[in-house]
Amino acid sequence: MRNEAEFTAFAEASATRLRQIAYLMCRDWHLAQDLTQTTLTKMYLAWNRLTRRDADPFAYARKVLLNSLLDHRRLRSSTEQTVAHFPDRALPDDPTAVRLTLLDTLALLPPRERAIVLLRYWEDQSVADTAEILGISTAVVKSQSMRALATLRGHLGEDRALLLG
């Protein structure tokens, strides 16, 4: 019973942040909610094992969430539509509009590059931690994050490249 109370406390404390990460990855609140529920279900099933190992439950949950999203994308890859060119449009100065433009542009990245950018720059994870979470090498994290940032800068244009640092 003690472990169930600990899990409930963890789930209540982490659900919002997990849902936000999921939304940034998929840009769909309904899918983000589904992915969060899937993650919490998997966490519940592994909770006793996690508490015995003294592992960081949120780090494990984030990894489960990202793997669930990547698995979902693989299953749905046949329904994706690609476009030859990103449509030209002026970027407004309104901070909310700039944020939405950045989110729209982030959605153009492939799922793994998006995960790397979100972990590195949204979650402020190190290269090593990002590589561990995604189960890839640090060299892949470095090369794909550089490629992803170049893609984002290209889509946003020179006047908004400062948003990316």
C-alpha positions in Angstrom: 0.0 0.0 0.0 2.9 2.4 0.7 4.2 2.0 -2.8 0.8 2.8 -4.3 0.6 6.0 -2.2 4.2 7.0 -3.4 3.2 6.3 -7.0 0.0 8.4 -6.7 2.0 11.3 -5.3 4.5 11.0 -8.1 1.8 10.8 -10.7 0.0 13.9 -9.4 3.3 15.9 -9.2 4.6 14.8 -12.7 1.5 14.5 -14.9 1.4 18.2 -16.0 5.0 18.4 -16.9 4.9 15.1 -18.8 1.8 16.3 -20.7 3.6 19.5 -21.6 6.6 17.6 -22.9 4.3 15.3 -24.9 2.5 18.3 -26.4 5.7 19.9 -27.4 6.7 16.7 -29.2 3.4 16.0 -31.0 1.4 19.3 -31.0 -1.8 17.5 -30.2 -3.3 17.9 -26.7 -5.4 14.7 -27.1 -2.4 12.6 -28.1 -0.3 14.2 -25.4 -2.9 13.2 -22.8 -2.9 9.6 -24.2 0.9 9.4 -24.1 0.9 10.8 -20.6 -1.6 8.1 -19.5 0.4 5.4 -21.3 3.5 6.6 -19.5 1.9 6.6 -16.1 0.5 3.1 -16.7 3.9 1.8 -17.6 5.4 3.6 -14.6 2.7 2.0 -12.3 3.7 -1.4 -13.6 7.4 -0.8 -13.0 7.0 1.2 -9.8 8.2 -1.5 -7.4 11.3 -2.2 -9.5 12.1 1.6 -9.7 11.8 2.2 -6.0 14.1 -0.8 -5.2 16.8 0.6 -7.6 16.7 4.2 -6.2 16.2 5.4 -9.8 15.0 8.8 -10.6 11.3 8.2 -11.4 10.8 11.4 -13.5 13.9 10.6 -15.7 12.5 7.1 -16.3 9.0 8.5 -17.0 10.4 11.0 -19.5 12.3 8.2 -21.3 9.1 6.1 -21.4 7.1 9.0 -22.7 9.6 9.8 -25.5 9.8 6.1 -26.5 6.0 5.8 -26.5 5.8 8.8 -28.8 8.5 7.5 -31.2 6.7 4.1 -31.2 3.4 5.9 -32.0 5.0 7.8 -34.8 6.4 4.6 -36.3 3.0 3.0 -36.3 1.4 6.1 -37.9 4.2 6.9 -40.4 2.0 5.9 -43.4 -0.5 8.7 -42.7 2.1 11.5 -42.7 2.0 14.1 -45.4 5.1 15.9 -46.5 5.4 19.2 -48.2 8.1 20.4 -50.7 8.4 23.9 -49.2 7.6 25.6 -46.0 5.1 28.4 -46.8 6.5 31.9 -46.6 4.9 34.2 -44.0 5.9 37.2 -42.0 6.8 36.6 -38.4 4.9 38.9 -36.0 6.5 40.7 -33.1 3.8 39.5 -30.6 5.5 37.1 -28.1 2.6 34.6 -28.3 2.6 34.6 -32.1 6.4 34.1 -32.0 6.0 31.2 -29.6 3.4 29.6 -31.9 5.6 30.1 -34.9 8.5 28.4 -33.1 6.2 25.5 -32.1 5.0 25.2 -35.7 8.5 25.1 -37.0 9.6 22.6 -34.3 6.8 20.3 -35.5 8.6 20.1 -38.9 11.5 18.2 -37.4 11.6 14.4 -37.5 10.5 13.0 -34.1 14.0 12.0 -32.9 15.5 15.4 -33.8 12.5 17.1 -32.1 13.1 14.9 -29.0 16.8 15.9 -28.9 16.0 19.6 -29.2 13.4 19.4 -26.5 15.6 17.5 -24.1 18.7 19.7 -24.7 17.1 23.1 -24.8 13.6 22.8 -23.2 14.5 20.3 -20.5 18.1 21.6 -20.3 19.6 18.1 -20.3 23.3 17.6 -21.0 24.5 15.8 -24.2 25.3 12.7 -22.2 21.9 12.7 -20.4 20.0 13.2 -23.7 22.0 10.3 -25.3 21.2 8.1 -22.3 17.5 9.0 -22.3 17.1 8.3 -26.0 19.4 5.3 -26.1 21.8 6.8 -28.7 25.4 7.9 -28.8 26.5 11.4 -27.8 27.9 11.9 -31.3 24.4 11.4 -32.7 23.0 13.9 -30.1 25.6 16.5 -31.2 25.2 16.0 -34.9 21.4 15.8 -34.9 21.0 18.8 -32.6 23.2 20.9 -34.9 21.2 19.7 -37.9 17.9 20.4 -36.2 18.9 23.9 -35.1 20.1 24.7 -38.6 16.8 23.5 -40.0 14.9 25.6 -37.4 17.0 28.6 -38.3 16.4 28.1 -42.0 12.7 28.0 -41.5 12.5 30.9 -39.1 14.8 33.2 -41.1 17.7 35.3 -40.1 15.5 37.9 -38.2 14.2 35.2 -35.8 17.4 33.0 -35.6 18.2 34.7 -32.3 15.2 32.8 -30.7 17.3 29.7 -30.9 20.4 31.1 -29.3 
